[in-house]
Amino acid sequence: MKKITLWLCFLAGAAASQSKRPAYRDEPYTQDYAVRFYTSELPVAAACDRNGVTEILASGKILHPAGGRFQYPGTLEPKAAYVPMKDRRPVSVFAHDGQLVYLDSQAVFSNAWAGTVFLRHGLPGAKMACGGDGKSFLVSDGKALRFLQNGAVAWSGELAADVVKSLCYDPLRRRFLILGDHSVSAFSPADGTIRTVFQRPDLTCFAISGDKLCLGTRAGYLLLHAATFRQEGIAQKKLPVPELSAVAFIREELWFGSAMGAFRLRADGKYDYYFGERWLPGNRVLQLFAGEGATVSILTDKGLGEIRFGRMTLEDKALAYEKQVRQRHIRYGFNCDVSRLKKNGDLSTFEMGQRDSDNLWTSMYLISQLFRYKVTKDPEALQNFRESFDAMDRLFTITGMPGYFARGFERRGYHKFSNQPWDGGMTNGWVHASDEGWDWRGTTSSDQTVGQMFTLTLVARLMDGELKQRAIRRMDELMTAIIEHDWYLIDFDGKPTLWGKWNPEYVNGFPKNVGDRKLYSSNIIGFLQAAYHFTGKKLYREKAYELMQKHGYLENLLRPIREIGQAPADADQHAKDMSESWNHSDDEMYFLAYWCLYPYAFDAGLKKQYLAAIRDHWQAEKPEKNGLWNLCYAMTGTSDFGLDETVWYLKEFPLDMIEWQVLNSHRKDLEFIPDNFRGQTTREVLPPDERPELKHNRNLFKLDRKENGISELSAGDSFLLPYWMGRYLGVISAPVR
């Protein structure tokens, strides 16, 4: 009776707390994603007209985007819309008054305006042109300048002491601006005068919008007032890449290009960084311009990248990820957290296989579907949950060993039984199942046990009938086996697995400041509490108190995170190996098992102590802004769990889960910090869509990944679990349209 009362008190307290705490209203927000178009030729210019028609110039040919959609790139193909264009060799294409205009060695011309624009310029080496008022144009070959108006050359001139790098038009003051290596000049068509208005070395690019003139340099950018050419503020040097190759005002936002990707200036003074094939076909940016609708088009050395901006809710995003999981990451019901791509970046070549922690990743996905079902009653969510729960359950039955579950299984003959050491055993842990035609993998670890107990606890808590009873039965079998085998997981060879150990001799063999001592203690006490709650067997309560009181597991699990670090010099080698740096897989094991530890505390005193330990851990993890850690802490009923950071985490998650190359260590806009035990590299964690790591058990402060496009991550564990957990806890609303 006391047990039931405590549980009802937890529910009542949590409900009361949750009714007071903030919740995110899930209204549509702007989500960015990319569509890429590749070419083997080097582009030189591109433009988009008022109809959304984009043309790219390469090797004297006009190309246009063909095919291409999110995650399925297109190509740039020759365009043959106007037959006479085949006989011309344009050197540039640009937009003027919403129309496409071309420059070749003879003239500036267009197919718009009924084809009436054809102005000969007399510069055989012409390289660039820019439109002014009406159908007037300024043309240059890099030195000489020609102003074309009313069908003729109205003015000729050149820069006295500089080359011509780029041209733009200032419509407010009706003058052209000319960029050189070390100067900006202004040409006035009204009186035919040209004068130098600003000087500075190492100029590379420029752009104008209203009264703002932005000058890009080899070391950042500066803003001038376009009327007076006076510098406004200081030169900005703390950019992701200070040496700029392109700059553009696009829909009142300032965009930059470099040899290492593109970036956008945000309202808060920081930058959104677009690097690698998550966003662009190539990293060397040649030009930036407004594309169709809200698209920002980025011309690179390898083709055209379109950064598209769509409106969606977090639920829309979750359902998009759901498709990804179901199409490429479900294997026998398991959530295959990483699918290999046999051809880099090509999703049509994906291949799934048994993963070291099939169990853990699947537990996270299936609980996301359980939460989804509880808040939406969607039968699809229930079906997804059932399929994965069946796979998790078969891990128990396929071993033929009561209470022992496999890491995974595969059809017979697809894993070699070679003498290859792995996790302290041989043959990678593979053995033949009694079920002919199948093999299963042992060497089951504490990570997978967390996955099983996280699943079994929440299924027992949230489901009824046969599913609930099956979960309780498996929980009982698992915990009975662990106790009967002296707090070890015993493998097919009759020996403890390398990591399935909660025995006091092993756990307390670690120095007090080594994380495994705290982790294993926290996990096993949570397991025993949940088993006692759902089975009612006093043995589990007795054993939990034995571990806490006789063997110090309560002291271990309550130890402050600040005391966890590297093993002392006199520790054994195993302790030193296990504590070289912070293990982010440990965080995953802690936070998932908190769903066993906190709700099922034996009494209010323990619950209070557990809450303090969970809060202490969460505070240490706050710099990661990890939505899952925040929501696992929110499970305790607290209001201060980082709702804003959680929503930021979910919104910034990239829709493209291919593991593209990501580089950030070169960035000059980041504040780096000294090496430390936790592996934190910068003062603030990067947004998920700018960093290489997305999985919860990896270091989210890692800056670089050299590998490019060889795999795709599943969103089932990384995004769907925190999102649907937030919905279940009531801190994220249903979508509001």
C-alpha positions, 0 to 999 in steps of 0.5 A: 500500500505504501508503494502505491501511495508513493507512486500516486504522490509522484504523479500528483506532484509531477502533475501539479508542477507541470501545470505551473511550468512553461510549455513551448507553443508549437507554431510554424517556424522557419526551417532551412535545408539544402538542394544541391546541383553538381557540375564538372565544369567551373561556373563563373556566374549565375542569376535568377529572374523574376519567374524563378528561372536560374541560369548558370554560366560555365565554359561559355555555356548556359546551364540550368538546374535539372532534377534535384530535391532534398537529399537527392542532388541534381545536376547543371545541364546545358540549356537549349531554350533559345536556339540562337544562344547556341551561337553565342559565347557569353562571359557573364549572366546577371539579373536586371529589373528582374530579367536575365541579361548576358554579356559576351565579347560584342554586346550586352543583350537579353531575350527579355523586353521582346529582345530589344536589348542589344548594346555593342560595347566595343570591349572584346575582352569584356568580363563584367557588366551591371545594369543601371536606370532603365536599359543602361549598363556599365561594362568593363574588361578589368581596366577600361569602362564603357557606359551604354545608353540609348543603344550606344556607348555614351561614355568611356573611361578607366580607373586611374590607379586600380583594376576593376574587380566588380560593379554594382549600381546604387539606385538611390543616388543613381550612380555606379560603384566600381570595386578595385583591389584597393579602392571604391570609385563612383561613376555618375552617368548624369555628368560622366564623372568618375572619382575615387571615394574610398581606399583600403588594401585587400578589397575582395567583394562588395554589395549595396542595399539602401544606405549600406555599402558592405566591403569584403576584404581578406580579413573581414568586412566593413560597412560604409554609409552609401551616401557619404562613404564614411565607415560605420563602426569597426571592421568585423574580423571575427567571422567563420572565415575572414577572407571573403570571396563574395558578399550579398544583401539578400532579403535584407540579410547579409550573406558572405562567401569564402573558400570554406563555405558560406555564412549569414549574419544573424540579428544577434551578431553571430553567424549561421555557417553553411559548410560542406555537402550538408549544404553546398556542392563545393566549399569555394563560394563564387557568388551569392544571390536571391533565388526563387521564393525564399531561396538563397542561391550559392554558386560554388566551384562544384555547382549550385547550392540552394538553401531553402527556407520552409515553414514547419512545426516541430511535429512536421519535422518529427513526421519527416524524420519518421519517414526517414527512420521507416524507410532506411533504418528499420531492420527486423524491427530494430532502429539501425542507428547508422546505415552505411552508404556504399556510395558516398552521399547516395541514399539509394545505396544504403545498407543496414547491419547489426549494430553494437547497440541495436538494443539501446538505439531501438529502445530510444526509438520505440519509447518515442513511438510509445510517447507519440501514441499516448499523446496522439492515439495514432495507430501508426505509432502503436504499430511502430512501437509493437514492431520494435518491442517484438524485436527487443523481446526476441533478443531474450528468446533467441539466446535460450538463456533465461534472463539473458538477452542478445546484443542483436541477431542476423540470419545465419552465415552473414557474420564470420566466426573468426578468432577476433577479440572483441569486448573481452571475448572471441568471435565478436560474440556471435553464436548459432541460435537454436532457431535454425537459420539465425545467429545471435550476438552476445557480449551484452553490456550495461549500455544495452541493459539500460536500453532494456530497462528503460523500455520495460519500465515505460512499457509496464508503466504506460501500457495495459494487458499482454504488453504490460505483463510481457514487459514485467515478465522480462524485467523480472527475468532479467533482474533475477538473472543478474542477482543469481549470477552475483550481479553479472551478465553471464554470456553464452560461454558461462563467463561475465561479459566485459561490461555487464557488471554491477558486482560490488567488488567490480564497482567499488574496485574503481577509485571514488572519483572514477565515473563508472563507480557512480554510474553503475551504482545509479543504474542498478539501484534504478533497475531494482526499484523499477523491478520491485515496483512492478513485480512486488517482489521484496527481493529487489527492495532488499537487494537494493538496500543491501547495495546502498547500505552495505556496499555504499551504492547510495553514496556512490550514486550521490557523489557530485559530478564535480568530483568525477575525473581521471583516476589517481596515479596509484590506480590500476590500469583499467581505472585509468583507461576508463577515466582518461576523459568524460564518457558521453555514453555514460550520460546516455546511460544515466539519463535514460535510467533516471526514468527508473531511479527517480519515479520509483524511489522507495521513500520521499527521502531517497526521492529528494536525494535522487533529485539533487543528484539528477539536478547536479548532473544536469547542471554539469551537462547544461553547456551541451544544450542537449534536449534529451538530457533537459527533458529527462530532468523535466521528468522530475517535475521541475520547471527549470529544465532548459525549455528554450535550449530544448526548443533551440536543439530541436529546431536547429537539428538538420533535416539531412542526417547524412554524416557529411564532412564538417569542419569548424576548428578553423573558424575565427568567430568561435571562442576556444577554451583550453583542453579539459576532462569533459572534451569541451572545445568552445565556450558555447556549443555549436548548433546541431546543423553546424557540428559533426556529432548529433548522437547523444552518446557522442561529444557534441563539442567535437568540431570536425569530421573528415569522413564525408557521406559514408553513412546516415544517422537515424533520427529515431534515437537522436530527435524523435525521443526528445521531441515526443518525450517533450510532448508526453511531458506537456512541455511542447504543445501539439502543433498550432496552425 
